[in-house]
Amino acid sequence: MPDQSLLDGAKTKTKLSIETSSLAVDGLGLIATAVIPAGEDVFSKQQILNIADSAHLITTCDCCFIWLGDSVNLRTYTISAENSGTILKKCGGCQVVRYCSTSCQRKAWKSHHKAECKVYAEKYIEDVYLRATIRLLCMRKLGTISDSQWYWVNRMQSHMEDYCRSEQLFRQAISEAASMALRWTGMADSEEVIRELYCRIKLNHMTNIRMESETTGITLDPLAAIINHSCDPNAFCFFEGTKIRVRSLRPIVAGEEITISYTDDTLARDTRRGYLTRWFFDCACEKCAKNASDDVLKIPRGFNVEALNDAMQSFDFSQPDKSDFAIFGAGGPGVGWPADLQPIPNLHSHLATGYRAKTMFSDPTVSHEVQLNLLSELRHRLPLCFVGDPAIRPISTHPMRVINLFMLTMLLRRILLVLKDTSKFPDFKFQRTEVGLVYKYYMMKVHEDAPISHGKDSPLAVSVAELMRRDFAVAGDPAMMLASMKDDQLQTMRGIHLRMLQWSGMRV
C-alpha cells in the first residue's frame, strides 16, 4: 500500500486512498473507498503553491490570491464590483509582488517572501515556472514547507528527458534556470535536482482559471497532481483563492479512480489529443477509443473546422470586436455554423471574455463605447448558456454551465445599473423592467444550481444567496419561489427570455 500521508490536510467527507493507478503507467491514482454521490466534495485543501503570472502580478494578491477582477469577493463571500474597494500595495522591497492587506503581507513574508524578496529586487523574472521554483526553494529554506510535502513534491514525475528531447532549447533554458535558482536562493542542492524540480512544476502545475475565464497564474499541489486524466471524467476541480476544490460530476462507486479532464473534454478527439501531448501521454479512455470519424460526421457539409480552429489560435482578447467580425461577420468561417457544435461555444466564450476585459475596470456610465461592449458581450453569453452549454455539457449542474449562467446574470445586473436609457441603443429593444425580470429569472436558476455544482458553503453559492436577499428581498428554496410565482409572470419572463435569444441571433 503506497504512503497515504499525501491525504493529510485534505478536507473530505469520504475516505480516499492512494493506490497504483490503472490509468497511468507506473503511476499512482486517487481512489474512492466508498460511494460518492453526484454533486459532492471529493476533497478540498490549501495548495502548496499559488503564484501569479506576469500579466497579473499587479492585480493579484501574492498571499490570498484575490484578483481585482473577481466577481465574488473571496474574503466576504459577497458579489463584488471587480473588488472595487480593494487596493493592492507593492512590496516596499522588491516592488514586484502586491498585497491586499498588511496581514497578507506579513503572512507571505513569513511563508516565502522573506527569502525571495531580494531575488526579485535584483532581477525581474518573467518565467512563472522559474519564479515557482525559486519560491519552493525559499519555502524549503525558511522551513515553511514540511518534510512530508517536500517528499511528495519530489515524487511527482518530471519527464525532464522528454522535455529536453522534444524541445532542444529547453535543455539550455532549464540549465540556466537551475543555475540562477541556486545562486539566488543559496541552496546546496545540485543543478540536476533543481532542473528536475523546474520540470516537475512545469508538468504538474494547474492553471488557475477564474470564474471569469481569466487565467491569472499557476498552482501546485501533489495531491491534486496525482489525480489522473480522463476525457469522460467523474470529477471537476476549481479554485477558491488559494484552495482547490474537487467535486463529483456523477456518482462514483467504491473502488473507482477519481479522474478530471486536463483539457476541454468537449472538443473533438484529435484536438484533445493534441493538447494532451503536453503531458507526454496518449489518452486511452473509452471516449477516445471511439472512431475519430464520430466527430467529423457532426460537421455540416461545406463547413471548414480548420478555419475556425485557426481563428481561435489567432484570437486577440485585446481586440474582441475585430476577432468577432473576422469570425462571425459577412463571409466569416463561423457564419451558419450550429451554435451547439464546437468550437462555436468556445468562440462565444472567448469573445464574451474579451468584451468583458475591455469594460472590467472602466466606468461604464461615462462611455458609450463601453456600454456597447456590454451589449456585445451579452450577444455571446446568451447562445453560450442556452444553446452551446446544454449540448456539450448535458449535466445541468455542471460547474462550467453554472459559472457561465452566473456570468450572464452578473452581466445583466451590470447592464441594469448602467443603461438608464435603453433608447440610446435602438437595436436593443428591451425596457429596463424587462431586463430586470430576465435577470431575476436567471438568478433563481443559479441560486438553485450553485449549491450542487460548487457546494452550499462555496463563495459562489453563499454570495448568490445573499444577492437574492438583497436584490429581491427573498430567501429560501428557489424551486419553491418559482412554483409560487403566478403563471402569467413566469410566462412573461420566458417570453422576454425568448425575445432576448432572438436578439442575440439565435433561432428559437
Helices and strands as residue ranges (DSSP letters): G 5-7, E 16-20, E 28-32, E 41-46, E 49-52, G 54-56, E 72-73, E 78-79, E 89-90, E 98-99, H 102-108, I 109-113, H 114-122, H 128-142, H 147-153, H 160-166, H 168-185, H 191-204, E 206-209, E 215-220, H 222-225, E 228-229, E 235-240, E 243-248, E 259-260, H 269-276, G 277-279, H 286-289, H 293-296, H 305-313, H 320-328, H 344-359, H 368-383, I 384-388, H 389-392, H 399-418, G 422-424, H 432-453, H 459-472, H 478-484, H 487-503
